[in-house]
């Protein structure tokens, strides 16, 4: 919700395609400029030529695992990994209206993971399979399931063919499915006796010598089934005669995605290869090939047939020319839960880090990657060291590592402090004269900004350090907080502790500071309170309350607003002049672990455990 009058907040952009799930990238079948993809538990519609144009559909409570659209493009179907909130890990399927981005149907029956989703050619029916070995078909006009069956094995491939001759004045269809080594062709038609649709099945005949394959993906084209396999070939079957025709070797590590135009077939594999094929039956030619450098998880052909979008396991999306497969990187994302986000002095770029080890410097003008690096150990925290032009990370192995942001930088670590802490480095901040770090060893240490020698260490905390903050007005003073419910202020020049504050309940998790009045230190905690501390007073001098457990807090550059986030995945905005909660927005589906204001106060960046990075536009009214 949003309380109008002081400010406005809107979700501008979401970065979050992780590449963990197959079949979660889909071009709109009639609009070549629109791409639909999954980002965490959100379904995103993006204009491929305008990164600032995104629309969001939220309804899942776990990662989206399958996306499909009918040929008319008026609907979007999305399925998810099984919910951890309910017994039995149900995996709901949501059918959305493309134009309004509102849910039309919400289907149950699948659990643990939606494996496949596919619309009939006319869009009247949606078929889905789940990890619970259920196969369901829903009527899009009534929202009712017209067919349901538990199979002996997981249905790993599901595709519709063109419509058959009507049976009993009702449309009839061909469906192909695969279960381990078994491939079936089904006739889906209306039966007068039962007054319902029924599914009759026939096995496809394999060579006499045997063809042991596990099938991963497929499509029906000109009455031929092209089925990708885990061994890296595409098997061609004739759906009329039910006979195997040929096998086309494609790649290593299995065929992972397939799509086709009227003339060509595009196939991708787990070795990063994408190939374009031309032919039919037993006669096929390869017309082009490209290697993307990471396993491909999804392929989708644009409506005009000019481009193919490929989603890779490393979180990148590539636009490939359909003619020769020449590739251009379209977008990049983290592949694991996010751990940190930070701004420097510039408002047009931000940095983020994840448990996957990626550290990415983003250009906020078009959300492209300016620079990136992979840390040998997952980074826990980030800070910009503007004095040396470096990006500094504290890592799980206890090291401090820095990457240069200057031309040609971030290809390798520019300097490091091995064993800066015993255990993970959990907090780090860089100032003009020194660097502050905190770790799981309950210790706060001060490092020289140039020589990286340790200048001082403080062991007053009794739990892992949650956050550190260099004072806004006194450059030789800094503050720290930890899970021991203490917030402590230090003077580096005098090498002493100034004051210690504590509470009886609610572990502290985040730290910031006001930029007006008495420059009070701000803490947030698991009790949902934001507390304000004066260096001369033992007890908190102010308190704001959020609805859930808080993990991070930041004061705006102007000093008027406070942003906070936490376990409930919501972003809270408070007005310090009125002490009112102005906004509570849900942009993530996992705990919001870090946030940062841009120096010009026009944007807020939030990072969450769902692997997504949200860019919020902030306006003062």
QUINORZI-V839686 format. One record per run of one state. SS is the DSSP state (helix for helix, strand for strand, loop for the rest). FROM is the first residue (numbers start at 1). TO is the last residue. If there is no record, write none. Layout:
BEGIN
<<SS	FROM	TO> <SS	FROM	TO>>
END
This chain:
BEGIN
<<loop	1	1> <strand	2	2> <loop	3	6> <strand	7	15> <loop	16	24> <strand	25	27> <loop	28	33> <strand	34	39> <loop	40	41> <strand	42	47> <loop	48	49> <strand	50	58> <loop	59	63> <strand	64	68> <loop	69	74> <strand	75	81> <loop	82	89> <strand	90	90> <loop	91	92> <strand	93	97> <loop	98	102> <strand	103	107> <loop	108	110> <strand	111	111> <loop	112	112> <strand	113	119> <loop	120	124> <strand	125	130> <loop	131	133> <strand	134	139> <loop	140	144> <strand	145	150> <loop	151	154> <strand	155	167> <loop	168	169> <strand	170	179> <loop	180	181> <strand	182	191> <loop	192	195> <strand	196	203> <loop	204	204> <strand	205	205> <loop	206	214> <strand	215	221> <loop	222	223> <strand	224	229> <loop	230	232> <strand	233	238> <loop	239	242> <strand	243	249> <loop	250	254> <strand	255	260> <loop	261	263> <strand	264	269> <loop	270	272> <strand	273	280> <loop	281	282> <strand	283	291> <loop	292	295> <strand	296	301> <loop	302	306> <strand	307	312> <loop	313	316> <strand	317	321> <loop	322	326> <strand	327	331> <loop	332	337> <strand	338	343> <loop	344	348> <strand	349	354> <loop	355	357> <strand	358	363> <loop	364	367> <strand	368	374> <loop	375	378> <strand	379	385> <loop	386	389> <strand	390	395> <loop	396	399> <strand	400	404> <loop	405	414> <strand	415	417> <loop	418	424> <strand	425	430> <loop	431	433> <strand	434	439> <loop	440	443> <strand	444	448> <loop	449	453> <strand	454	458> <loop	459	464> <strand	465	470> <loop	471	476> <strand	477	482> <loop	483	485> <strand	486	491> <loop	492	495> <strand	496	502> <loop	503	507> <strand	508	513> <loop	514	520> <strand	521	525> <loop	526	528> <strand	529	533> <loop	534	541> <strand	542	545> <loop	546	549> <strand	550	555> <loop	556	560> <strand	561	566> <loop	567	569> <strand	570	575> <loop	576	579> <strand	580	586> <loop	587	591> <strand	592	597> <loop	598	602> <strand	603	608> <loop	609	612> <strand	613	620> <loop	621	621>>
END
